[in-house]
Every structure is written in C-alpha cells, then in structure tokens.
Amino acid sequence: MSNADETGAPTHGVGPWAGEWPDGEQYDPELLRDGDTRNVIDRYRYWRMDKIIADLDTRRHGFHVAIENWQHDMNIGSIVRSANAFLADTVHIVGRRRWNRRGAMVTDRYQHVVHHPDVASFRAWCDAEGVPIIAVDNVGDAVPVDRAELPERCVFLFGQEGPGLSEEALAAASSHIEITQYGSTRSINASAAGAVVMYEWCRRWA
Ligand SMILES: C[S@@+](CC[C@H](N)C(=O)[O-])C[C@H]1O[C@@H](n2cnc3c(N)ncnc32)[C@H](O)[C@@H]1O
C-alpha cells in the first residue's frame, strides 16, 4: 500500500478492509480491497468520492469564498483546502480560469468551484443570488472581523499576495473586514487570512 496520495503527499490512511465487507452503496470496492490512503476524515473512509460530495452537499454552510486570480497565486489552493475543511458552500475564482491547484491537495474535488472571468460577472452572480460580498483586506475602512457583522449567507472575497484586492473588487463589496495585526508586517498570508475568517464564521454559525 502506498504512503503517498495522488499529489505525492504523505498520508496515514487505512489498509484493506478486514473481515466481511460492509453493506452500502457508499462503499467503493477498490478502496475496500486495496485500502484508503486519501486525505479524508474517518467518517468517509472507503466511501466513493461522489457519495462523499453528496453527503457534504446535505450540510454545506451558508458562506462562500471568492478569490481574485490575476497572477496564479499559490495561496489559492490553500484557501480551497480551508474552504473544504470549513464546509463552504462554493469557492469562486474571479479572473483567470486556471489556478494553482497544488496547495489544495486534491480537496478541490470535493468542493464546488465556480469561475467568473471578471469582477463584474462575479458581482452579477452575487446580486442575482442575493449573496452580499464581504471584502477581506486590511484597507482603510475595514472593520475587525471579531467585531464585524457576518451574515449567515455571504461571500468572503480575498485578494492576492502583493496587490491585495483590486479597487474594482473593493468597490463591489457591501462591507470590508480585516484581521487585526500587532507586529511590523503589512499583512498575513492570504490563505492564513482565509482560515481565520472562515473559522470566525463557523464559530458564530456552525
Ligand atoms: C498579502 S495581502 C496583500 C495586500 C495588503 N492590503 C497590503 O497592504 O499589503 C493578500 C491578501 O491576504 C488577505 N489578508 C492578509 N492580511 C490580512 C489582514 N490582516 N486582514 C484581512 N485580510 C488580510 C487579503 O485578502 C489580502 O488581499
């Protein structure tokens, strides 16, 4: 049995199913036979991927995550991984369609990911769905996330390393939030910011 997953990352999965195989169409005969080294929680061991996605879909949270993608930022994959962990409804990639999947460690396969070619089309989608855009960046009028209103249904919009959120993205948002910092660096890593904000939403609503 391999100790690496599809990306080559080390895993600590389970071996072939011992004893009589369980009943249930969620179970994948190949995984039961060969073992399951995927990066999934124990509840989903030996489950087919489509059954895991279907189960996640019954309990996804009300928040979405959006990321501006103009420069192939490596953080996007990590944000997708956190979106999966915190059970975001959908991840929205705004800008370039191609994004660097490496940091996602295949978690994107279990996550709904939608592409919007520009901020205008992303905003149109949010307006049509009635989902308010909350810009996450340390800009002038941003409210610290611990004091900010976080609606149950919303989309958190993140910027990239370097430029941060574009002016157009900031203008599309109905509110701006930030994570309070105390040291000398201008900002934290975008995927770290994503994890903090998603955790705070879950702390209030999940
Ligand atoms: C590395 S930051 C760059 C921009 C930043 N505005 C600056 O002044 O340097 C990239 C992205 O990470 C997120 N981010 C980093 N630090 C943050 C903070 N303290 N509060 C909110 N978002 C943050 C934002 O989404 C931001 O667009």
The ligand as a MOL file (V3000), in Angstrom:
LIG
                    3D

  0  0  0     0  0            999 V3000
M  V30 BEGIN CTAB
M  V30 COUNTS 27 29 0 0 0
M  V30 BEGIN ATOM
M  V30 1 C -0.6140 39.6850 1.3220 0
M  V30 2 S -2.1630 40.5140 1.3530 0 CHG=1
M  V30 3 C -1.7450 41.9330 0.3910 0
M  V30 4 C -2.4100 43.2610 0.4810 0
M  V30 5 C -2.4180 44.1310 1.6700 0
M  V30 6 N -3.6010 45.0010 1.5960 0
M  V30 7 C -1.1820 45.0370 1.9030 0
M  V30 8 O -1.4030 46.1520 2.3650 0
M  V30 9 O -0.0650 44.6410 1.6960 0 CHG=-1
M  V30 10 C -3.0970 39.4180 0.3390 0
M  V30 11 C -4.4930 39.1230 0.8030 0
M  V30 12 O -4.4680 38.4500 2.0590 0
M  V30 13 C -5.5880 38.8520 2.8540 0
M  V30 14 N -5.0730 39.4550 4.0790 0
M  V30 15 C -3.7930 39.4510 4.5000 0
M  V30 16 N -3.6740 40.0620 5.6940 0
M  V30 17 C -4.9170 40.4460 6.0590 0
M  V30 18 C -5.4560 41.1110 7.2120 0
M  V30 19 N -4.6970 41.4910 8.2310 0
M  V30 20 N -6.7850 41.3410 7.2320 0
M  V30 21 C -7.5660 40.9380 6.2210 0
M  V30 22 N -7.1270 40.3130 5.1110 0
M  V30 23 C -5.8130 40.0550 5.0340 0
M  V30 24 C -6.4010 39.7940 1.9940 0
M  V30 25 O -7.4310 39.1130 1.3280 0
M  V30 26 C -5.3570 40.3430 1.0130 0
M  V30 27 O -5.9480 40.8180 -0.1710 0
M  V30 END ATOM
M  V30 BEGIN BOND
M  V30 1 1 1 2
M  V30 2 1 2 3
M  V30 3 1 2 10
M  V30 4 1 3 4
M  V30 5 1 4 5
M  V30 6 1 5 6
M  V30 7 1 5 7
M  V30 8 2 7 8
M  V30 9 1 7 9
M  V30 10 1 10 11
M  V30 11 1 11 12
M  V30 12 1 11 26
M  V30 13 1 12 13
M  V30 14 1 13 14
M  V30 15 1 13 24
M  V30 16 1 14 15
M  V30 17 1 14 23
M  V30 18 2 15 16
M  V30 19 1 16 17
M  V30 20 1 17 18
M  V30 21 2 17 23
M  V30 22 1 18 19
M  V30 23 2 18 20
M  V30 24 1 20 21
M  V30 25 2 21 22
M  V30 26 1 22 23
M  V30 27 1 24 25
M  V30 28 1 24 26
M  V30 29 1 26 27
M  V30 END BOND
M  V30 END CTAB
M  END
